[in-house]
Amino acid sequence: MVAAGGIIFFLAMPLGAWVHGVADGAGLVLLLIGAGATSFAMGGVFPLLCAEGVRDADASGHGVSRVILANVLGATAGPLLTGFVLL
């Protein structure tokens, strides 16, 4: 899903920018569709991780909460590391 989102973004954004140079309305529509398709593909990663990371049906709430905790920690640590420590 991440690779699909990257490929869609890599292809749709330059194509949309080129079409926008030729025809304003069609280029904006193509850019919006490309951004939506990229978001759809990238947004499908987290539910797949939850389904793959939680095997036990009886303890699914506990397993999903650990996946969400890892997601929050990663989303917090990334900007802190790149924005605060590296800069």
C-alpha positions as CSV (number, residue, x, y, z in Angstrom):
1,M,0.0,0.0,0.0
2,V,2.9,2.4,0.7
3,A,4.5,1.5,-2.6
4,A,1.2,2.0,-4.4
5,G,0.7,5.4,-2.8
6,G,4.2,6.4,-3.7
7,I,3.8,5.3,-7.3
8,I,0.5,7.1,-7.6
9,F,2.0,10.3,-6.1
10,F,5.1,10.0,-8.3
11,L,3.0,9.7,-11.5
12,A,-0.1,11.8,-10.8
13,M,1.4,14.9,-9.4
14,P,3.8,15.8,-12.4
15,L,1.0,14.7,-14.8
16,G,-1.5,16.9,-13.0
17,A,0.9,19.8,-13.1
18,W,1.5,19.4,-16.8
19,V,-2.2,19.1,-17.5
20,H,-2.8,22.2,-15.3
21,G,-0.4,24.1,-17.6
22,V,-2.5,23.1,-20.6
23,A,-6.0,23.4,-19.1
24,D,-6.6,24.9,-15.7
25,G,-9.8,23.1,-14.7
26,A,-8.7,19.6,-15.9
27,G,-5.3,19.9,-14.2
28,L,-6.9,20.8,-10.8
29,V,-9.3,17.9,-11.1
30,L,-6.5,15.5,-11.9
31,L,-4.4,16.9,-9.0
32,L,-7.3,16.4,-6.6
33,I,-7.9,12.9,-7.9
34,G,-4.2,12.0,-7.6
35,A,-4.0,13.4,-4.0
36,G,-7.2,11.5,-3.0
37,A,-5.9,8.3,-4.5
38,T,-2.5,8.7,-2.8
39,S,-4.3,9.4,0.6
40,F,-6.5,6.4,0.1
41,A,-3.6,4.1,-0.6
42,M,-1.5,5.5,2.3
43,G,-4.5,5.5,4.7
44,G,-5.0,1.8,4.1
45,V,-1.6,0.9,5.7
46,F,-2.7,1.4,9.4
47,P,-5.8,-0.9,9.2
48,L,-3.6,-3.5,7.5
49,L,-1.0,-3.2,10.3
50,C,-3.7,-3.6,12.9
51,A,-5.1,-6.7,11.2
52,E,-1.7,-8.2,10.7
53,G,-0.3,-7.3,14.1
54,V,-3.2,-8.6,16.1
55,R,-3.7,-12.4,15.7
56,D,-5.6,-13.3,18.9
57,A,-9.3,-12.5,18.5
58,D,-9.9,-12.6,22.3
59,A,-7.3,-9.9,23.0
60,S,-7.8,-7.8,19.9
61,G,-8.5,-4.6,21.9
62,H,-5.2,-4.9,23.7
63,G,-3.3,-5.7,20.6
64,V,-4.8,-2.8,18.6
65,S,-4.0,-0.4,21.5
66,R,-0.4,-1.5,21.3
67,V,-0.3,-0.8,17.6
68,I,-1.9,2.6,18.2
69,L,0.6,3.4,20.9
70,A,3.5,2.5,18.6
71,N,1.9,4.8,15.9
72,V,1.6,7.7,18.3
73,L,5.1,7.3,19.7
74,G,6.5,7.1,16.1
75,A,4.5,10.1,15.0
76,T,5.7,12.1,18.0
77,A,9.4,11.0,17.9
78,G,9.8,11.7,14.1
79,P,9.2,15.4,14.2
80,L,11.0,15.8,17.5
81,L,14.1,14.0,16.1
82,T,14.1,15.7,12.8
83,G,12.9,19.1,13.9
84,F,14.5,19.6,17.2
85,V,17.6,17.4,17.4
86,L,18.8,17.6,13.8
87,L,18.1,21.3,13.3
